[in-house]
């Protein structure tokens, strides 16, 4: 059983602040992903939880116990690194059992724990091999096995799949998530890959510039991004953003974009004539007529990227570049002028001045 509570956590390197007051509560057994661009502070936060970085201010609480000054080896936390960090002169069995050896566990206990963990990870036939004789995926399993064999309260993963090819990444993320659910251990996973975060997590923590922008279930963060940063970071292709001006008429709001007015079907609590940013995801644009309250955008095709099931079509609406995820059956040509349609209920509206979501 492990809960992790972080309150007002700050980290400075000298006079340079890196984390600016992080507050985060992680429930027992949750799989939580810290996601954000390089340099946002997610790996620093993970290393502080592990005890590999000191705390400038604030607290890290594990099961009701503040662990700021507890040494890494006494935190009962296991970390899986990006580069595997295996000992090249040790066999798979020796690598996996090394932490138990340091604890002075009996050889019989170590052997039993290693064999049980190896069976769990499909490594039983590789226990006598050295890391150089393993594939990247097998090495990552050994690194995970070294963490699992300790039965820690919390698993920490620092971009563990970034050195693997695309196909193996998909396989390994399924294996990691399945294994975590089976063990029921709390896990905190750092990645810059928002697809990994979306598919693996119970909870996503979106970070930017040493701050948390939004915390929520993956689908909630995707469907209701809290601000412009989250809207453009989560989702691939990214959400389209089109600038406009807010207007009110008969108790309802509309956005004036170019020469047209797009009805919101609701009241937006912002002064009239305020500059806003309208967001629409690529999959919510189509050539076919939409149902219900709809809007249209003039669109000139610049580039077509077939992806298999659909095509990502890039082009211009007015002076703004946007992308639509269209059916591959839509017969479009470069330079063609068409109209894209969408439903107003799929529009996201943001305050241009603050970037905050308006509804």
Phi and psi in degrees as a GROMACS rama.xvg file:
@    title "Ramachandran Plot"
@    xaxis  label "Phi"
@    yaxis  label "Psi"
@TYPE xy
-148.353  121.796  UNK-2
-112.52  146.432  UNK-3
-124.569  123.398  UNK-4
-123.601  123.241  UNK-5
-115.419  128.088  UNK-6
-130.445  124.516  UNK-7
50.0443  39.928  UNK-8
-77.1853  128.826  UNK-9
-127.951  149.145  UNK-10
-140.095  124.458  UNK-11
-118.2  142.228  UNK-12
-106.25  97.8112  UNK-13
67.0374  -124.897  UNK-14
-91.8301  1.70233  UNK-15
-96.662  114.474  UNK-16
-77.4244  136.771  UNK-17
-114.638  -41.6694  UNK-18
-117.835  135.641  UNK-19
-116.928  60.5697  UNK-20
81.1347  70.0584  UNK-21
-86.513  129.333  UNK-22
-121.079  125.422  UNK-23
-157.085  133.932  UNK-24
-119.613  123.287  UNK-25
-116.475  123.209  UNK-26
-80.9415  162.565  UNK-27
-60.2575  131.173  UNK-28
80.6219  0.327108  UNK-29
-75.673  149.284  UNK-30
-105.909  110.813  UNK-31
-116.464  129.432  UNK-32
-106.638  130.968  UNK-33
-96.1446  116.114  UNK-34
-126.762  145.054  UNK-35
168.564  170.7  UNK-36
-69.8902  163.921  UNK-37
-57.1944  135.544  UNK-38
87.8451  5.79952  UNK-39
-81.5938  -11.9902  UNK-40
105.643  3.67331  UNK-41
-67.942  -41.2835  UNK-42
-70.6025  -35.1285  UNK-43
-61.4511  -44.0324  UNK-44
-60.7358  -43.6457  UNK-45
-62.0826  -43.3956  UNK-46
-67.9096  -29.4592  UNK-47
-69.9824  -38.4456  UNK-48
-63.2976  -37.9098  UNK-49
-73.6617  -18.5799  UNK-50
92.1942  9.97617  UNK-51
-88.0037  -10.4688  UNK-52
-130.968  142.528  UNK-53
-77.1963  160.192  UNK-54
-97.7441  126.65  UNK-55
-78.4043  -43.9469  UNK-56
-157.973  159.789  UNK-57
92.3121  -174.951  UNK-58
-135.039  150.063  UNK-59
-118.236  120.607  UNK-60
-116.352  125.484  UNK-61
-115.166  111.448  UNK-62
55.4649  41.1323  UNK-63
83.4911  3.94535  UNK-64
-117.195  122.743  UNK-65
-71.6561  125.907  UNK-66
-114.869  17.9988  UNK-67
-49.4637  -43.7998  UNK-68
-105.669  11.2474  UNK-69
-82.6897  135.291  UNK-70
-65.934  152.501  UNK-71
-53.0631  -40.4629  UNK-72
-70.0192  -17.7071  UNK-73
-102.813  7.66656  UNK-74
-89.013  -11.414  UNK-75
58.0578  43.8854  UNK-76
-126.35  135.84  UNK-77
-115.447  140.844  UNK-78
-122.952  135.954  UNK-79
-110.97  121.712  UNK-80
-94.2882  165.297  UNK-81
-62.8014  -38.946  UNK-82
-99.24  18.2725  UNK-83
72.5271  -43.6037  UNK-84
55.1096  44.3523  UNK-85
-88.7172  150.164  UNK-86
-81.6505  117.44  UNK-87
-67.4409  -23.7772  UNK-88
-88.9778  -0.588267  UNK-89
-108.722  148.214  UNK-90
-71.6863  171.912  UNK-91
-56.5227  -46.3139  UNK-92
-61.6361  -42.1559  UNK-93
-68.2478  -38.7141  UNK-94
-62.4511  -46.1827  UNK-95
-67.3012  -33.7326  UNK-96
-94.4161  3.8369  UNK-97
-63.1031  -41.5837  UNK-98
-64.6876  -34.7054  UNK-99
-70.9597  -33.6973  UNK-100
-62.429  -41.3373  UNK-101
-64.6622  -28.2861  UNK-102
-80.6137  -2.36856  UNK-103
64.8221  35.3945  UNK-104
-68.3977  157.386  UNK-105
-69.8725  149.385  UNK-106
-54.6397  -37.4798  UNK-107
-65.3104  -41.3163  UNK-108
-65.7706  -42.1589  UNK-109
-63.5165  -46.4024  UNK-110
-60.7503  -42.8921  UNK-111
-64.8502  -46.3527  UNK-112
-64.0569  -41.137  UNK-113
-65.1717  -45.1632  UNK-114
-65.2856  -39.6494  UNK-115
-64.8186  -42.4077  UNK-116
-70.1026  -39.6149  UNK-117
-61.5188  -40.1421  UNK-118
-63.7896  -38.0187  UNK-119
-63.4025  -33.6099  UNK-120
-101.872  3.61884  UNK-121
70.6502  32.7803  UNK-122
-112.831  9.81968  UNK-123
-58.99  -32.7328  UNK-124
-86.1406  3.26488  UNK-125
-118.993  7.64703  UNK-126
-63.0644  -26.2532  UNK-127
-94.3205  -0.0811481  UNK-128
-85.9316  160.25  UNK-129
-99.2577  156.47  UNK-130
-51.8742  -35.0788  UNK-131
-65.0326  -18.5324  UNK-132
-94.4159  9.17115  UNK-133
-111.496  155.216  UNK-134
-77.648  171.031  UNK-135
-60.2409  -41.8419  UNK-136
-65.8743  -37.8342  UNK-137
-67.4867  -39.6405  UNK-138
-62.3076  -39.087  UNK-139
-66.8728  -35.5819  UNK-140
-64.6231  -38.2326  UNK-141
-63.8696  -42.8011  UNK-142
-61.2392  -40.7008  UNK-143
-66.2941  -40.4562  UNK-144
-61.8387  -37.9567  UNK-145
-62.3117  -33.4215  UNK-146
-76.635  -44.1679  UNK-147
-64.6828  -37.7465  UNK-148
-60.7498  -21.4664  UNK-149
-82.8095  -12.8969  UNK-150
52.2091  56.3842  UNK-151
-73.9123  166.438  UNK-152
-78.107  -29.1264  UNK-153
-139.122  135.617  UNK-154
-97.9511  134.954  UNK-155
-116.616  131.009  UNK-156
-121.205  121.561  UNK-157
-107.993  91.8565  UNK-158
43.9776  56.4327  UNK-159
-70.0255  -15.5381  UNK-160
-107.482  3.31113  UNK-161
-68.0757  -19.2057  UNK-162
-92.8146  3.18934  UNK-163
-100.873  157.209  UNK-164
-74.1918  167.376  UNK-165
-58.711  -44.8354  UNK-166
-65.3257  -41.6388  UNK-167
-70.3181  -31.7311  UNK-168
-60.0602  -45.0085  UNK-169
-61.8848  -45.073  UNK-170
-62.3968  -44.3668  UNK-171
-70.3072  -34.5208  UNK-172
-68.432  -32.0534  UNK-173
-66.1311  -43.7782  UNK-174
-64.7775  -42.1883  UNK-175
-62.8302  -45.97  UNK-176
-66.7163  -41.7333  UNK-177
-62.8986  -42.4681  UNK-178
-65.4964  -42.5474  UNK-179
-62.8976  -40.3486  UNK-180
-64.9095  -39.1851  UNK-181
-66.112  -40.5412  UNK-182
-80.0918  -27.7277  UNK-183
73.0023  18.1481  UNK-184
-88.0149  139.259  UNK-185
-60.3863  135.352  UNK-186
-133.568  137.615  UNK-187
-122.509  123.649  UNK-188
-124.804  122.229  UNK-189
-98.728  130.942  UNK-190
-154.372  150.859  UNK-191
-96.581  -5.20465  UNK-192
-90.9496  106.149  UNK-193
-67.4279  -22.5526  UNK-194
-67.3417  -40.9024  UNK-195
-59.5958  -46.5537  UNK-196
-61.6491  -42.8821  UNK-197
-65.0826  -41.399  UNK-198
-85.3854  -22.06  UNK-199
-102.227  -20.7798  UNK-200
-97.5467  149.634  UNK-201
-81.2091  -33.8745  UNK-202
-141.291  135.198  UNK-203
-109.682  135.025  UNK-204
-115.043  108.627  UNK-205
-90.958  121.237  UNK-206
-113.624  150.625  UNK-207
-156.602  121.048  UNK-208
59.4743  36.9559  UNK-209
79.0512  12.7019  UNK-210
-129.693  157.009  UNK-211
-89.7098  123.591  UNK-212
-87.824  -37.1283  UNK-213
-162.506  145.246  UNK-214
-127.024  131.673  UNK-215
178.037  173.044  UNK-216
-63.2873  147.588  UNK-217
-50.4156  -47.1964  UNK-218
-69.763  -30.8532  UNK-219
-69.2498  -41.4542  UNK-220
-64.803  -38.0948  UNK-221
-69.1285  -43.8494  UNK-222
-78.9662  -29.1802  UNK-223
-135.82  68.1481  UNK-224
-61.3234  137.971  UNK-225
-73.6119  -23.6655  UNK-226
-158.8  -179.726  UNK-227
-63.9512  -35.7415  UNK-228
-62.2758  -49.6087  UNK-229
-63.7314  -39.9927  UNK-230
-58.4301  -40.0112  UNK-231
-89.4767  -21.063  UNK-232
-83.4352  -38.6359  UNK-233
-93.784  121.053  UNK-234
118.861  137.151  UNK-235
-142.572  117.831  UNK-236
-62.076  161.141  UNK-237
-68.6544  159.177  UNK-238
-58.6107  139.153  UNK-239
-75.8756  138.788  UNK-240
-122.999  126.543  UNK-241
-129.565  125.308  UNK-242
-78.819  144.954  UNK-243
-156.068  -170.659  UNK-244
-128.428  134.254  UNK-245
-81.122  137.519  UNK-246
-133.917  155.483  UNK-247
-123.244  140.694  UNK-248
-152.972  122.8  UNK-249
53.8569  43.6659  UNK-250
82.1692  -5.11935  UNK-251
-117.434  161.036  UNK-252
-108.87  155.163  UNK-253
-144.854  157.662  UNK-254
-113.867  126.954  UNK-255
-90.8562  117.156  UNK-256
-121.773  113.7  UNK-257
61.207  -125.123  UNK-258
-98.2573  6.86006  UNK-259
-120.714  158.891  UNK-260
-115.059  128.713  UNK-261
-109.054  116.678  UNK-262
-73.7326  134.498  UNK-263
-86.3681  -21.8791  UNK-264
71.8182  14.1489  UNK-265
-159.322  169.524  UNK-266
-94.7479  127.967  UNK-267
-102.846  127.027  UNK-268
-82.3466  77.0401  UNK-269
-155.949  147.959  UNK-270
-61.185  146.581  UNK-271
-61.3762  150.22  UNK-272
72.8916  6.08352  UNK-273
-73.3749  138.273  UNK-274
-71.7801  133.352  UNK-275
-131.782  168.378  UNK-276
-122.088  123.685  UNK-277
-95.6786  127.42  UNK-278
-110.368  139.945  UNK-279
-145.383  128.884  UNK-280
-75.9783  148.914  UNK-281
-55.9154  -35.0767  UNK-282
-74.775  -9.08152  UNK-283
-98.7208  12.9373  UNK-284
-112.668  142.766  UNK-285
-151.956  162.599  UNK-286
-84.7026  -32.1122  UNK-287
-73.0992  153.236  UNK-288
-59.623  139.596  UNK-289
-85.6175  166.251  UNK-290
-99.9486  145.045  UNK-291
77.6819  -153.992  UNK-292
-66.843  119.417  UNK-293
-132.225  168.547  UNK-294
-136.485  162.654  UNK-295
-129.377  149.782  UNK-296
-129.847  128.696  UNK-297
-66.0004  141.704  UNK-298
-146.973  128.488  UNK-299
-113.059  125.195  UNK-300
-75.9113  125.35  UNK-301
-107.957  -33.9794  UNK-302
-154.929  140.128  UNK-303
-122.674  123.131  UNK-304
-114.785  101.175  UNK-305
-68.0843  132.385  UNK-306
-117.707  3.73321  UNK-307
115.042  -89.4243  UNK-308
-71.1576  -27.4767  UNK-309
-145.508  177.992  UNK-310
-124.809  138.603  UNK-311
-93.3122  115.538  UNK-312
-109.313  118.266  UNK-313
-101.672  142.967  UNK-314
-173.328  -162  UNK-315
-122.106  138.541  UNK-316
-120.953  111.438  UNK-317
63.301  -124.412  UNK-318
-102.996  10.0645  UNK-319
-106.333  132.965  UNK-320
-83.8528  130.791  UNK-321
-137.515  170.475  UNK-322
-135.691  141.858  UNK-323
-122.298  137.664  UNK-324
-93.7904  101.665  UNK-325
-111.874  161.754  UNK-326
-62.6605  141.96  UNK-327
-67.7004  -12.4353  UNK-328
-80.0055  -14.818  UNK-329
-67.93  119.992  UNK-330
-89.9178  93.7288  UNK-331
-115.724  153.808  UNK-332
-125.561  151.764  UNK-333
-59.911  135.462  UNK-334
85.3725  -6.95776  UNK-335
-70.6506  140.708  UNK-336
-102.671  124.776  UNK-337
-137.667  -177.771  UNK-338
-120.738  128.355  UNK-339
-93.0207  142.754  UNK-340
-119.112  150.834  UNK-341
-154.381  164.852  UNK-342
-95.1627  138.682  UNK-343
-62.0672  -27.4752  UNK-344
-65.3669  -16.8482  UNK-345
-93.8337  1.33176  UNK-346
-78.4339  134.776  UNK-347
-105.747  136.182  UNK-348
-121.389  133.199  UNK-349
-129.271  145.922  UNK-350
-71.9799  120.924  UNK-351
-62.8651  -34.3347  UNK-352
-69.8234  -41.4108  UNK-353
-106.081  -20.1246  UNK-354
81.8527  -3.10307  UNK-355
-77.3164  149.03  UNK-356
-64.8438  142.564  UNK-357
-97.4175  -11.6163  UNK-358
